[in-house]
Amino acid sequence: MGFKIRKKRKHVKAEKFLKEIKEIHEKVKVALKIYADRNRKRVVKYKVGDKMLLSIKKLIEKFVEQ
């Protein structure tokens, strides 16, 4: 009654499959990023002193309700 020790072997097919899966994963990751970024708007960076238009519509509605 002993344990059979498995010999360490190279699993060529498994390693090849893993390499292919990793390559596919990278391609899919890039494609999904391109798809997600397609509809994103660019971030506007404001600096001190920049002028902008603000809407007070919501403020007026809030005070009119009271």
Residue, then its C-alpha position, 0 to 999 in steps of 0.5 A: m500500500g503505497f502512493k504512486i508518484r506521478k512523473k512530471r511531464k510536459h503537457v504539450k497540448a495543454e500548454k498550446f491550448l493555454k497559449e491560444i486561450k491567452e492570445i484570444h483573451e488579449k484580443v477580446k480585451v482590446a476589442l471590448k476596450i475599443y467598443a466601450d471607449r467608442n461612446r465615451k465623451r472626452v473629459v473636459k479639464y477645467k482650470v481656475g478662471d475658466k468661464m462656463l454657463l450654468s443652468i439654475k432650472k433645478l434650483i428654481e424648481k426646488f424653491v418654487e415647490q416650497 
